Amino acid sequence: MSTEQNTPTATTDQAATAIRKARGALTRYRVLAIVTGVMLLVLCVEMVFKYLVPVQAVIDYMGWVPFAHGWIYVVYLVTVLDLWAKMRWSFGRLTTMVLAGVVPVMSFVLEKRVHADADAKLVALADRYGV
Amino acid sequence: MSDAPPARRSFWAVARQPRMLVVLLLLLLAAAVCGRLGVWQIDRAYERANLAAQQEAVEQEASGPAELGELLAPQEAFPGELVGREARVTGTYEPDGQMLVAGRSLDGVEGYLVLTPLRVSDDGTGGASWAELSGPPVLPVVRGWVDSPAPGPAALEVPAGEVDVTGWLQASESTARTGTVPDNPDGPPLTQDIAASALANTWDGPIYSAYAVLTSSDPAQPAAASGGPAPLPRPVLDGGTDVNLQNFFYALQWWVFGLFAVALWVRLVRDEMAGGRRERRRDRHPREGGRRDDDPVGTGIAGLPSS
């Protein structure tokens, strides 16, 4: 890290790299937030047919759903942890992002806000470092 | 932050700060909860398997013996859930085809199973189950256990004529156990396993993919007390329980979450080593005493210094 001045600085190259990596993490998070949100809705449908109005044909057809959601959620968590760590956000935000993968519809709503926040930060950073 | 250029601190110097230790503790707690949930999933897997097995056993016990023809046709693949099911069948023993299965223990004593072909004459379907086949089928019947390759005549003697046989079903074995069997000059021929494919060559006609472990017959064979073969226990499924694989994967999932917690902490420490500073809650709530949040850059991002 370059430390020629008293305030910590970074070269334009370093900034460009960091911003590009953060953008990548942001995109991965967006994809997984949407996929997880959709899988969670499918899971809700499956649970309705399993526990509220049992329909054997549907249960047979959808047995893979809880399993798939579980593992997609694992991948979602990877993208959440990656983005959250990169963006240096607070622990409160980590909690909401982790929860969003298991509360129906929440991941869609939160993804919008997270994306806007991250975008504002990255645009401002690009501005500051002249990327 | 101080005005001095931040020197890169060691992992240990960053990691042992009270704040980082609290974070580690919380993450480890989360990991422990995940680990515990994983163990719970495994327990549930076994519990479910045991319950299912018990339930099945009770149901089969209650229903009593069924006609063999209602359960299984000759040359039909043996469905696993029939293991231990009691079946009734009528036929004639063929003592000339009788064999001893070597290397089988009963109550820890190594010995032999008495394996006798039963030519089926009535399986409850009136012959319909072998109407398309070359003739009446043969069912391998394990009549009991003996401790010697040359047992007394009572053990080898079978009831003559038509016999009503009741026994527990078990899947025919494979011929995987290789190696030659020794000659048995003083008794019936020896075999390594009860394999329908091999027995079909020795005994004529169609054969079942199962064998029966005798529970009773009418007329009865000589009792164990008077020299007859000793009765065997009810066969059970290999491995005993059919553990739910899905629960195993759920358990694995929880353990993966636990690993994430630890990996995340290492990453936090490394970012701080590089001069990063994490956003605090009050950064976003200026009224609580933090700075005004009019700068979207805030604490920056990983790979860049926190201003």
Interface residues (C-beta under 8 A of the other chain):
Chain A: M1 T3 N6 T7 P8 T9 A10 Q14 A15 T17 A18 I19 K21 A22 F67 G70 W71 V74 L77 V78 L81 A85 K86 M87 R88 W89 S90 F91 G92 A120 K121 L122 V123 A124 L125 R128 Y129
Chain B: M1 D3 A4 P5 P6 R8 V23 Q246 F249 Y250 Q253 V256 F257 F260 A263 L264 R267 L268 D271 A274 G275 G276 R277 R278 E279 R280 R281 D283 R284 D295 P296 V297 G298 T299 G300 I301 A302 G303 L304 P305 S306 S307
